[in-house]
Amino acid sequence: MQTLKQITAKLTLLITLITTVSCSGPDYEGLWKCKKKNNITIEIIKLSDKTYELKFAGVNGASVSGSVEDGVLAVNMFGNVERFSIKGNELKWTGVFADECSVFEKD
């Protein structure tokens, strides 16, 4: 009976651990530099579990905030929804304002 309790406890712990790891999304937080132009950087700061602030260097301290849904960071910029996703160790930016740089790497 004691062995059954131990197995049940270990299984419960394992399921909890797997659920926690699989629910956590990509780590957006940090300083990201454009792969093509080093003078374009984005600093991403985690505000809460799914909310981040993005600070763009060289744009008079402009910053916006957005939230993560289905592993994608969606940010509203001047009426357009810009999307940021992490593939491997790259931050990919898709949207209207991603024309100068769409791929960033963590600094």
Buried (B, 14 or more C-beta within 10 A) or exposed (E): EEEEEEEEEEEEEEEEEEEEEEEEBBEBBEBBBBBEEEEBBBBBBBEEEEEBBBBBEEEEEEEBBBBBEEEBBBBEBEEEEBBBBBEEEBBBBEBEBBEEBBBBEBE
